[in-house]
Amino acid sequence: MFGYVVIDREALSDENKKIYQAYYCGLCQNLKHHYGAKGQMLLNYDITFLQLLLTGLYEPKEEVEESFTCHLHPFKKRQIRKNEILDYASSMNVLLAYHNLQDDWHDDKNVAKKTFASMIKKDYLEAKHLYPRQAKAVESYLERLAEYEKCNCQNMDLVAGLTGEMLGELFAMKDDEWHDELKTLGMYLGKFIYMMDAYEDVDDDIKHGHYNPLTNLRKDRTQDFETVMLLMLTSMISECAKSFERLPILLHADILRNIIYSGVWMKYNYIRAKKEKRKKT
């Protein structure tokens, strides 16, 4: 369920690319600091967006290192940005990753995923202790999703809403005046992510008999399925954008808008192109 909230690199200035990369590297190093090398393996773009969003909103004091050298890229100097929100973002990364690995084991019996989940279980319990509300939201999400899968629920809005509710709780870091708006933003972004994930997998899921809430729509609306999906996805990300614009964010607003208005569609364009290619072969 990760990997849909990315930047559109071609539409970003060189300076903003550098800033985005600095937050990505900052999250990577924070994960390493708290959880070791295995923590770095959990790094994903979706949580980088959360880190950037909360930084833009709360504008915490930052430490900027201009000549950071990464062991994975030893011949290239990088900028790295650190602030107090990194710890929160790293914990959310662990909460989501642990349950994502458990879900992969449950669905596909992937032993490697089960093993990795056991490796980070202690880290997950630590994050759960620090953020019980958010951990409960993730756990409740998976329990309710399993119920919908069991009864083969085909109400996409209802099922996607589970991801939205869960992500909304994670986005609402503090109980303050921005809590409700961040929760709303996370809600619609979460629904968009779930719909995109289901859209990407629907043909394979139908082929292999796996659960997907788009199955009936895909079969019943063969001629206009792509149009319906585009409208659904556009509706979700439009509401997400409206929520973002209501937040008083000036810091890194250009990068955040790049992600919300353009970057999230990068994966959609890739998936659509792949589907079109399949039709021709």
Secondary structure, 3 states (H helix, E strand, C coil): CCCCCCCCHHHCCHHHHHHHHHHHHHHHHHHHHHHCHHHHCCCCHHHHHHHHHHHHHHCCCCEEEEEEEECCEEEEEEEEEECCHHHHHHHHHHHHHHHHHHHHHHHHCCHHHHHHHHHCHHHHHHHHHHCHHHHHHHHHHHHHHHHHHHCCCCCHHHHHHHHHHHHHHHHCCCCCCCHHHHHHHHHHHHHHHHHHHHHHHHHHHHHHCCCCCCHHHHHHCCCCHHHHHHHHHHHHHHHHHHHHHHCCCCCCHHHHHHHHHHHHHHHHHHHHHHHHHHHHC
